[in-house]
Amino acid sequence: MSNNAMSTKDLLIKIKKLEQEKNSLVHVNEELSKDLIHHHLIINNANDLIHSVTPEGRFLYTNKAWRDTLGYTEQDLEQLTLLDIVEPKCKEECAIIFQDLIEGKKIDRNATSFIAKNGACIVVEGRCATHFANGQPQFMTGIFRDITAQTSVELALLESEKKYTELFENSSNLIQIVKPDGNFLYVNRAWRDTFGYSAEEAQTLSIFDLIAADCQEHCQMTFQQIISVPELQYLDTVFTTKAGRRICIEGNAICKFEDGKPISTQCIFNDVTDKKKMEEELIKAQQLESLGVLAGGIAHDFNNLLTAILGNISMAKMYTDPENIIAEYLEKTEKASIRAQGLTKQLLTFSKGGAPIKKVTTISELIKDATTFVLRGSKAKCKYHFAKDLWAVEADQGQLSQVSQNLVLNASQAMPDGGTITIKAANKILAADEYATLPPGNYIELLFQDTGIGIAQEHISRIFEPYFSSKSTGSGLGLAICYSIIKNHNGLITVCSEPGKGSVFSILLPASIKPVRKLKKQAVLQKTAAKKILVMDDDQTVQEILRAMLTYIGCSVELACDGKEALALYMQAKKEETPFDLVIMDLTIPGGMGGKETMAALLALDPTANAVVSSGYANDHIMANYQQYGFCGILTKPFKINELNKILAAILPATD
């Protein structure tokens, strides 16, 4: 009995222990359930997108954020695998990652794109890992963050950066970004095209490698100022290209700062080389025009005096025995007066509004004659290289001779020990925009090249200025005259020189399509007798010498001091049926009616009137285009009796 009782007791104790263990297990289960619920709530309510999938990619679990973001329901996911919702362009990469997970690799910060149920592309970034049991993969877990908005911003920034890069790269402005030490960070296409360096070459350069030697000091100071203050700065300087050509630039620069330190300087420039050249041309033209107002007036008055001097000399020679010593002195005086006439021609070159008296001509012989005369007795010699098919030009032969003589004289003086002056002439076709100041078309290019001492760089930009000369004995007018003459011929003169290596002056003149007229040899001129001439001039000395010359030729002469008096005398003679055969009119009558106005009034009264315009302004546009104003010829002051006789013979019928 007792043994059975003990067994019952032990059984009861065991039952009680089992009940205690059961209660404990229930408590543990309750705690586990609470933990599971707690963790489930955390996972399900997390902002991150969480999913678990089988090794085959079937969905085991997705949290609320995952389903809300992608829009799929649990029922939808029963029919889908993970690769079904991956964006097509990411599938290949995802398949590789999936295989890596099966092999036990962890994936950190993986970025991919899912396709939501509504078709939207959702960009995610996260981590993935695989759970193994007995060495076999059971499921893969992925925790992702939706970075679609962030990616859109980044893409927008990249797109914006791309647009600005394209804008800078395709801009016609010269854009550069420079480090505080002057080395280049970035240069755009226009910059590279202008200066001739590649992007790789630019990375090895400093801005000071490009600045012209004569601008270095100024630019060093300007650069230091730019990297000292965060303010927009204006720049105007000269760079040199890879080929050594000078480029004038102007624009703005500003320095970027971080923590008070300069990081980079951003510069936007324009190539203003052509603009500067045009400004320089305008300044030169204005200087010449200012000088011309004074020079023209002086030359006009001087030519009136020379007219009287040369006229009286030529008349005196008519009455002098050529064997007499007086004739020799008159000849020398005449030559001196003619040299003085050359001086007035130089002054008139600057005359405001002056126009060359042009004729269609070839310039080969003209240049040879002019240069041969200048080099007589010189140690220098000339070599000529003229194209056989050289085009004609429409030019003032006297002025072009003057240009040739001035250039050759300068070249000769630059070679005191002798040397060779090479003159070349060739046809040249200018393309559009080849020269800023010249239109495209056919031109003659003249080159005057010497082997002399050359021109200093600091003088190059000033040599065509009036009164500028690097020679102690120079007047400073020679090259200014050349510049003015070529400009008035619608051409261009430039110079290229290097000290010790000589100079090359280049001239471009518009070619002419008009045929060259061959001059016929003049027959011996006879006196024009019984012709009635009216002389209109405000200068009494000119009146007197003209009357003496015309009387000697055999004409009768009446004098008028201005247009009003001349018209009255002309109409009175016509009324009396003793009309004038010719009127010689001074172009300029201070305070009175000059030749232009008088001629217009005369033709209104008598359309058959013959008149010659006379002036000390040889380059006046009326003298160059006299026929347009109704004149039959021109008589340039000063003149000699034989020149007057030629005019009369050309206009009036010869005497039997």
Summary of the structure (lengths in Angstrom):
residues: 656
radius of gyration: 49.5
end to end distance: 194.0
largest distance: 195.0
contacts: 1961
relative contact order: 0.06
helix: 45%
strand: 25%
